[in-house]
């Protein structure tokens, strides 16, 4: 098979690259072995994925995130002039934990995906929504979610420990609206991917631009990038290809816009004390101030992006101190999982654990009251040590493997399958730096809501099998299946 030689060539080429870079920049030390082994682990999707959107789609995405979270910063620093600190051990204990936990995830994923493949569960959630339902539901969810997010970030005073609620019921509605926004974007992106038309393309560009503006005034880079990321993920999962134009736009955004966002946070918000509400009243003026601040303080480089994305430091801190001068949590931070199915509207005083705040307080990282992410891996180790980390990543692998095989978009496309895949990789991959109990609760509620929408909006026997122009669709009476194009898009056939 060509897969094994290709995989071997990739690992060898990468190892040679980092070795030459380390020697050239004087940064040669034992960390080379860790970066090479982590790359070998995270490149393993090459051995298994037959198509980009098959049952190993989530496996691929997870390991991309895993490398960014635990290896990208070490990789980038191999190309810097400053040498890395010399070490005597080939692998540190945290690095060994990261590698073995990633291997445990792979074992869990393979077992779940192969078990379900043998059972050939291929009819799960194949019924799709009519295009009119996709567009109307997507626009309603996105518009309502955008309003809820704007109201939450701009109108309410939301800070770490100071929240001015307008009442428990209103707060619950706002939270639901915030969860609905990405679902709305995904539904619209699905319609755009299936029906690829200029009208829908312009609509998605407008949605992405509005997300950028909302994220800017809310001082949230993740919110600003949400629209573009979801379009890229949708095309990847549904069409089984990389959306090159959207990826290029995303790279430009990181390169050009991230420094402006950072200047807004440090200069406009930090130095001038401008609130989100004030920024929303005059976006143009605030944008000019941020651009001027970026020109004066242009220190936002690519390495800064990876520094913010890396959670290896948190894992290293937890491994070095948990069980030594900081007590193990013994499951305390995971207890909210037991009440995940009970909404706070029914139990207003439902117990919760602010894991990031507790992490900062227990390890005395910062003097201020601030949320610091321990990452899923760090939190699992903090609770149960090595057993918690290895078993926890094994379980996460089982969940993602089972979900990906069950909702395999290369066998049948449906918006419900897409939504479940997207929310799963978001909560267990993108939010890998978050709190396990909090993200699990969001995942459970989101999947329940998606299944409810499927029961209400899907039409039995309806299949969207290929791209179609909006004109062709309109000519079908708004209720037919678009004409197939199997020679161009076989992965979209049912």
C-alpha positions as CSV (number, residue, x, y, z in Angstrom):
1,X,0.0,0.0,0.0
2,X,1.1,3.5,-0.8
3,X,-0.1,4.9,2.6
4,X,2.7,3.4,4.7
5,X,5.5,4.7,2.5
6,X,3.9,8.1,2.3
7,X,3.5,8.3,6.0
8,X,7.1,7.2,6.5
9,X,8.3,9.8,4.0
10,X,6.4,12.5,5.8
11,X,7.8,11.7,9.2
12,X,11.4,11.4,7.9
13,X,11.1,14.7,6.0
14,X,9.7,16.5,9.0
15,X,12.4,15.1,11.3
16,X,15.1,16.2,8.9
17,X,13.5,19.6,8.6
18,X,13.5,20.3,12.4
19,X,16.9,18.8,12.8
20,X,18.4,21.1,10.2
21,X,16.5,24.1,11.6
22,X,17.7,23.4,15.1
23,X,21.3,23.1,14.1
24,X,21.1,26.2,11.9
25,X,19.5,28.3,14.7
26,X,21.5,26.8,17.6
27,X,18.4,25.3,19.3
28,X,19.4,21.7,19.2
29,X,18.4,19.7,22.3
30,X,16.3,16.7,23.3
31,X,13.1,18.5,22.5
32,X,13.6,17.5,18.9
33,X,12.7,13.9,19.8
34,X,9.4,15.1,21.3
35,X,8.4,17.2,18.4
36,X,9.2,14.4,15.9
37,X,7.3,11.8,17.9
38,X,4.3,14.1,18.3
39,X,4.3,14.8,14.6
40,X,4.4,11.1,13.9
41,X,1.4,10.5,16.1
42,X,-0.6,13.5,14.7
43,X,0.2,12.5,11.1
44,X,-1.3,9.0,11.6
45,X,-4.6,10.0,9.8
46,X,-2.6,9.5,6.6
47,X,-2.6,5.8,7.3
48,X,-6.3,5.4,7.8
49,X,-8.4,8.1,6.1
50,X,-9.6,7.1,2.6
51,X,-11.4,10.4,2.0
52,X,-11.3,13.7,3.8
53,X,-14.9,13.4,5.0
54,X,-15.1,9.7,5.8
55,X,-15.3,8.0,9.2
56,X,-11.9,9.4,10.1
57,X,-12.7,13.0,9.6
58,X,-12.9,13.9,13.3
59,X,-9.7,11.8,13.9
60,X,-7.8,14.1,11.4
61,X,-9.2,17.3,12.8
62,X,-8.5,16.3,16.4
63,X,-4.9,15.5,15.8
64,X,-4.4,18.8,13.9
65,X,-5.7,20.5,17.1
66,X,-3.6,18.2,19.3
67,X,-0.4,19.2,17.5
68,X,-1.2,22.9,17.7
69,X,-2.0,22.6,21.4
70,X,1.0,20.6,22.4
71,X,3.7,20.9,19.7
72,X,3.4,23.9,17.5
73,X,5.1,26.3,19.9
74,X,8.1,24.0,20.3
75,X,8.2,23.6,16.5
76,X,8.1,27.4,15.9
77,X,10.9,28.0,18.5
78,X,13.2,25.7,16.7
79,X,13.4,28.4,14.0
80,X,14.3,31.2,16.5
81,X,17.8,32.4,17.2
82,X,17.4,32.0,21.0
83,X,18.5,28.4,22.0
84,X,16.1,26.2,23.9
85,X,17.1,25.2,27.4
86,X,19.3,22.1,27.4
87,X,17.8,19.0,29.0
88,X,19.3,15.7,30.1
89,X,16.2,13.5,29.6
90,X,15.1,12.5,26.1
91,X,11.5,13.1,27.1
92,X,10.1,15.0,30.1
93,X,7.3,13.5,32.1
94,X,4.6,15.9,30.7
95,X,5.8,15.1,27.1
96,X,5.6,11.4,27.7
97,X,2.1,12.0,29.1
98,X,1.0,13.9,26.0
99,X,2.3,11.3,23.6
100,X,0.8,8.3,25.5
101,X,-2.5,10.1,26.0
102,X,-2.7,10.9,22.3
103,X,-2.0,7.2,21.6
104,X,-4.8,6.2,23.9
105,X,-7.2,8.6,22.0
106,X,-6.1,6.8,18.8
107,X,-6.9,3.4,20.2
108,X,-10.3,4.5,21.4
109,X,-11.2,6.1,18.1
110,X,-10.1,3.1,16.0
111,X,-12.0,0.6,18.2
112,X,-15.3,2.6,18.0
113,X,-15.0,3.5,14.3
114,X,-14.2,-0.1,13.3
115,X,-16.9,-1.6,15.5
116,X,-19.6,0.6,14.0
117,X,-18.3,0.0,10.5
118,X,-18.7,-3.7,10.9
119,X,-22.3,-3.2,12.0
120,X,-22.8,-1.0,8.9
121,X,-25.1,1.5,10.5
122,X,-25.6,3.6,7.3
123,X,-29.2,4.8,7.6
124,X,-28.8,6.9,10.6
125,X,-30.1,10.5,10.2
126,X,-30.1,10.3,6.3
127,X,-33.3,12.2,5.9
128,X,-32.5,15.9,5.1
129,X,-34.3,19.2,5.3
130,X,-35.8,21.0,2.3
131,X,-33.7,23.9,1.0
132,X,-36.4,26.5,2.1
133,X,-36.3,25.0,5.6
134,X,-32.5,25.1,5.6
135,X,-32.4,28.8,4.6
136,X,-35.2,30.0,6.9
137,X,-34.1,28.0,9.9
138,X,-30.4,28.9,9.4
139,X,-31.2,32.6,9.1
140,X,-33.6,32.6,12.1
141,X,-31.1,30.8,14.3
142,X,-28.2,32.9,13.2
143,X,-30.0,36.2,13.5
144,X,-31.5,35.3,16.9
145,X,-28.1,34.0,18.1
146,X,-26.3,37.1,16.9
147,X,-28.8,39.4,18.7
148,X,-28.4,37.3,21.9
149,X,-24.6,37.4,21.6
150,X,-24.6,41.2,21.0
151,X,-27.0,41.7,23.9
152,X,-24.9,39.5,26.2
153,X,-21.5,41.1,25.2
154,X,-22.6,44.7,24.7
155,X,-25.8,45.5,26.7
156,X,-25.1,43.4,29.8
157,X,-22.1,43.9,32.1
158,X,-20.4,40.6,31.8
159,X,-17.1,40.1,33.5
160,X,-15.3,37.3,35.3
161,X,-17.3,37.5,38.5
162,X,-19.7,40.4,37.9
163,X,-22.7,39.6,35.9
164,X,-25.8,41.8,35.8
165,X,-28.6,39.4,35.0
166,X,-31.9,40.7,33.8
167,X,-33.5,37.6,35.4
168,X,-32.9,33.9,35.3
169,X,-35.4,33.3,32.5
170,X,-33.9,36.1,30.3
171,X,-30.4,34.8,31.0
172,X,-31.4,31.3,29.9
173,X,-32.9,32.6,26.7
174,X,-29.7,34.5,26.0
175,X,-27.6,31.4,26.6
176,X,-29.7,29.4,24.3
177,X,-29.4,32.1,21.7
178,X,-25.7,32.1,21.9
179,X,-25.6,28.3,21.4
180,X,-28.0,28.7,18.4
181,X,-25.7,31.1,16.6
182,X,-23.1,28.6,15.4
183,X,-25.8,26.1,14.5
184,X,-27.4,28.7,12.3
185,X,-24.1,29.4,10.6
186,X,-23.5,25.7,10.0
187,X,-27.0,25.3,8.5
188,X,-26.4,28.2,6.1
189,X,-22.9,26.9,5.2
190,X,-24.4,23.5,4.5
191,X,-27.0,25.1,2.1
192,X,-24.1,27.0,0.5
193,X,-22.0,23.9,0.1
194,X,-24.7,21.8,-1.4
195,X,-26.3,24.4,-3.6
196,X,-23.2,26.5,-4.5
197,X,-24.7,29.6,-6.0
198,X,-23.5,33.2,-6.2
199,X,-26.4,34.4,-4.0
200,X,-25.6,32.0,-1.2
201,X,-21.9,32.8,-1.5
202,X,-22.6,36.5,-1.0
203,X,-24.9,35.6,1.9
204,X,-22.0,33.6,3.6
205,X,-19.6,36.5,3.0
206,X,-22.0,38.8,4.7
207,X,-22.5,36.5,7.6
208,X,-18.7,36.2,8.1
209,X,-18.2,39.9,7.9
210,X,-20.9,40.5,10.5
211,X,-19.2,37.9,12.7
212,X,-15.9,39.7,12.4
213,X,-17.5,43.0,13.5
214,X,-19.3,41.4,16.4
215,X,-16.1,39.7,17.6
216,X,-14.2,43.0,17.3
217,X,-16.6,45.0,19.5
218,X,-16.9,42.0,21.9
219,X,-13.2,41.7,22.1
220,X,-13.3,38.0,21.2
221,X,-11.1,36.8,18.4
222,X,-12.7,33.4,18.5
223,X,-16.1,34.9,17.9
224,X,-14.7,37.0,15.0
225,X,-13.3,33.9,13.3
226,X,-16.3,31.7,14.0
227,X,-18.1,32.3,10.7
228,X,-15.1,31.6,8.5
229,X,-14.0,28.5,10.5
230,X,-17.5,27.0,10.2
231,X,-17.6,27.5,6.5
232,X,-14.2,25.8,6.1
233,X,-15.3,22.9,8.4
234,X,-18.6,22.5,6.5
235,X,-17.0,22.3,3.1
236,X,-14.4,19.9,4.5
237,X,-17.0,17.5,6.0
238,X,-19.7,17.7,3.4
239,X,-17.7,18.0,0.2
240,X,-14.5,16.2,1.3
241,X,-12.2,18.9,0.1
242,X,-10.3,21.9,1.5
243,X,-11.9,25.3,0.7
244,X,-8.7,27.0,-0.6
245,X,-10.2,30.5,-1.0
246,X,-11.6,30.4,2.5
247,X,-8.4,29.1,3.9
248,X,-6.4,31.8,2.2
249,X,-8.8,34.4,3.6
250,X,-8.4,32.9,7.1
251,X,-4.6,33.0,6.9
252,X,-4.8,36.7,5.8
253,X,-7.2,37.4,8.6
254,X,-4.8,35.9,11.2
255,X,-1.8,37.8,9.7
256,X,-3.5,41.2,9.2
257,X,-6.4,41.4,11.6
258,X,-5.0,39.6,14.7
259,X,-2.5,42.5,15.4
260,X,-5.4,45.0,15.2
261,X,-7.5,42.9,17.6
262,X,-4.6,42.7,20.0
263,X,-4.1,46.5,19.8
264,X,-7.8,46.9,20.5
265,X,-7.5,44.8,23.6
266,X,-4.3,46.4,24.9
267,X,-4.6,50.0,23.7
268,X,-8.3,50.8,23.3
269,X,-9.7,48.6,26.1
270,X,-6.7,48.4,28.4
271,X,-5.2,51.9,28.2
272,X,-8.3,54.0,27.2
273,X,-10.8,51.9,29.1
274,X,-13.3,51.8,26.3
275,X,-16.2,49.4,27.0
276,X,-17.9,47.1,24.5
277,X,-21.0,49.3,24.5
278,X,-18.9,52.4,23.7
279,X,-17.1,50.5,20.9
280,X,-20.4,49.4,19.4
281,X,-21.6,53.1,19.2
282,X,-18.7,54.2,17.0
283,X,-16.9,51.2,15.4
284,X,-15.1,53.3,12.8
285,X,-13.4,55.5,15.5
286,X,-12.5,52.5,17.6
287,X,-11.1,50.7,14.6
288,X,-8.9,53.6,13.7
289,X,-7.6,53.7,17.3
290,X,-6.8,50.0,17.1
291,X,-5.0,50.4,13.8
292,X,-2.9,53.3,15.2
293,X,-2.1,51.2,18.3
294,X,-1.1,48.3,16.1
295,X,1.3,50.5,14.2
296,X,3.0,51.7,17.4
297,X,3.1,48.3,19.0
298,X,3.5,45.8,16.2
299,X,4.6,42.9,18.2
300,X,1.8,40.5,17.3
301,X,3.7,37.8,15.4
302,X,2.8,34.3,14.3
303,X,4.5,32.9,17.3
304,X,2.1,34.9,19.5
305,X,-0.8,33.1,17.9
306,X,0.7,29.7,18.8
307,X,1.6,30.9,22.3
308,X,-2.1,31.6,22.9
309,X,-3.1,28.3,21.3
310,X,-0.6,26.2,23.3
311,X,-1.7,24.5,26.5
312,X,1.5,22.5,27.0
313,X,2.6,24.9,29.7
314,X,-0.5,24.2,31.8
315,X,0.0,20.4,31.5
316,X,3.7,20.8,32.5
317,X,2.7,22.8,35.6
318,X,0.0,20.4,36.7
319,X,2.2,17.3,36.2
320,X,5.0,18.9,38.2
321,X,2.8,20.0,41.2
322,X,-0.3,17.8,41.3
323,X,0.1,15.4,44.2
324,X,3.2,17.2,45.4
325,X,2.2,20.6,46.8
326,X,-1.3,20.8,45.2
327,X,-3.9,18.1,46.0
328,X,-5.5,16.0,43.4
329,X,-9.1,16.9,42.7
330,X,-10.4,13.3,42.8
331,X,-13.2,14.0,40.4
332,X,-14.3,17.4,41.9
333,X,-14.1,19.4,38.7
334,X,-15.9,16.7,36.8
335,X,-19.0,16.5,39.2
336,X,-21.1,18.9,37.1
337,X,-21.3,16.2,34.4
338,X,-23.7,14.4,36.7
339,X,-26.2,17.2,36.5
340,X,-25.7,18.1,32.8
341,X,-29.2,16.9,31.8
342,X,-30.9,19.3,34.4
343,X,-31.3,22.8,33.0
344,X,-30.5,25.7,35.4
345,X,-33.9,27.0,34.7
346,X,-35.3,24.1,36.7
347,X,-32.5,24.1,39.2
348,X,-31.3,27.7,39.6
349,X,-28.8,26.8,42.4
350,X,-27.3,23.9,40.5
351,X,-23.7,23.4,41.7
352,X,-21.0,24.4,39.3
353,X,-17.2,24.4,39.3
354,X,-15.2,27.2,37.7
355,X,-12.3,25.0,36.8
356,X,-10.2,27.8,35.2
357,X,-10.5,30.0,38.3
358,X,-9.9,27.1,40.6
359,X,-6.8,26.2,38.6
360,X,-5.5,29.7,38.9
361,X,-6.2,29.8,42.7
362,X,-4.8,26.4,43.6
363,X,-1.6,26.8,41.6
364,X,-1.3,30.5,42.3
365,X,-0.5,31.4,38.7
366,X,-1.8,35.0,38.6
367,X,-2.7,37.5,41.4
368,X,-5.9,38.7,39.5
369,X,-9.1,36.7,39.4
370,X,-8.7,35.3,35.9
371,X,-9.6,32.1,34.1
372,X,-6.6,30.0,33.1
373,X,-7.2,26.9,31.0
374,X,-5.8,23.6,32.3
375,X,-6.8,21.8,29.1
376,X,-8.8,18.5,29.1
377,X,-5.6,16.6,29.4
378,X,-4.3,18.7,32.3
379,X,-7.7,18.6,34.1
380,X,-7.9,14.8,33.8
381,X,-4.4,14.4,35.2
382,X,-5.2,16.9,38.0
383,X,-8.1,14.7,39.0
384,X,-6.8,11.2,38.8
385,X,-3.1,11.4,37.7
386,X,-1.9,9.1,34.9
387,X,-4.9,6.9,35.0
388,X,-7.3,9.9,34.5
389,X,-5.3,11.2,31.5
390,X,-5.0,7.9,29.7
391,X,-8.5,6.6,30.4
392,X,-10.0,10.1,29.7
393,X,-8.4,10.4,26.3
394,X,-9.4,6.8,25.5
395,X,-13.0,7.7,26.3
396,X,-12.9,10.9,24.2
397,X,-11.5,8.7,21.3
398,X,-14.4,6.3,21.7
399,X,-16.9,9.2,21.6
400,X,-15.4,10.8,18.5
401,X,-14.8,7.5,16.7
402,X,-18.4,6.4,17.3
403,X,-19.9,9.7,16.3
404,X,-17.8,10.1,13.2
405,X,-18.6,6.6,11.9
406,X,-22.3,7.0,12.7
407,X,-22.5,10.4,10.9
408,X,-20.1,9.5,8.0
409,X,-20.9,12.2,5.4
410,X,-19.0,10.3,2.7
411,X,-21.9,7.7,2.7
412,X,-24.8,10.1,2.9
413,X,-25.2,13.9,3.4
414,X,-27.6,15.5,5.8
415,X,-27.5,18.7,7.8
416,X,-28.2,16.7,11.0
417,X,-25.2,14.6,10.5
418,X,-23.1,17.7,9.8
419,X,-24.4,19.5,12.9
420,X,-23.6,16.5,15.2
421,X,-20.1,16.1,13.8
422,X,-19.4,19.9,14.1
423,X,-20.6,20.2,17.6
424,X,-18.7,17.1,18.7
425,X,-15.3,18.2,17.2
426,X,-15.9,21.7,18.6
427,X,-16.6,20.6,22.2
428,X,-14.0,17.8,22.3
429,X,-11.4,19.3,19.9
430,X,-11.5,23.1,19.5
431,X,-12.6,23.5,23.1
432,X,-9.9,21.0,24.3
433,X,-8.5,23.9,26.3
434,X,-11.7,24.4,28.2
435,X,-13.4,22.8,31.2
436,X,-14.6,19.2,30.6
437,X,-17.8,19.4,32.5
438,X,-18.9,22.8,31.0
439,X,-18.2,21.7,27.4
440,X,-19.8,18.3,28.0
441,X,-23.0,20.0,29.2
442,X,-23.0,22.2,26.1
443,X,-22.5,19.1,23.9
444,X,-25.3,17.2,25.4
445,X,-27.8,20.0,25.1
446,X,-26.7,20.9,21.6
447,X,-27.0,17.3,20.4
448,X,-30.5,17.0,22.0
449,X,-31.5,20.2,20.3
450,X,-30.2,19.1,16.9
451,X,-32.1,15.8,17.2
452,X,-35.3,17.7,18.1
453,X,-34.8,19.9,15.0
454,X,-34.3,16.8,12.9
455,X,-37.6,15.3,14.1
456,X,-39.4,18.6,13.4
457,X,-37.8,19.7,10.1
458,X,-36.5,16.7,8.2
459,X,-38.5,15.2,5.4
460,X,-38.6,11.4,5.0
461,X,-36.7,10.2,1.9
462,X,-35.4,13.7,1.0
463,X,-31.7,13.5,-0.1
464,X,-29.5,16.3,-1.3
465,X,-27.0,14.5,-3.5
466,X,-25.0,17.1,-5.4
467,X,-24.5,20.7,-6.1
468,X,-27.1,22.6,-8.1
469,X,-27.4,26.2,-9.2
470,X,-30.1,28.3,-7.5
471,X,-31.8,28.7,-10.8
472,X,-32.1,24.9,-11.2
473,X,-33.4,24.6,-7.7
474,X,-36.0,27.3,-8.2
475,X,-37.1,25.5,-11.3
476,X,-37.7,22.3,-9.3
477,X,-40.6,23.9,-7.4
478,X,-38.6,24.3,-4.1
479,X,-39.3,20.7,-3.1
480,X,-37.2,18.5,-5.3
481,X,-33.8,16.9,-5.1
482,X,-31.1,18.7,-7.1
483,X,-29.8,17.0,-10.2
484,X,-26.9,14.7,-9.4
485,X,-23.4,15.0,-10.7
486,X,-21.8,11.7,-9.6
487,X,-18.8,12.1,-12.0
488,X,-17.7,15.3,-10.2
489,X,-18.9,14.8,-6.6
490,X,-19.2,11.1,-5.8
491,X,-18.8,11.7,-2.1
492,X,-22.1,13.5,-2.1
493,X,-24.1,10.6,-3.4
494,X,-26.4,8.7,-1.1
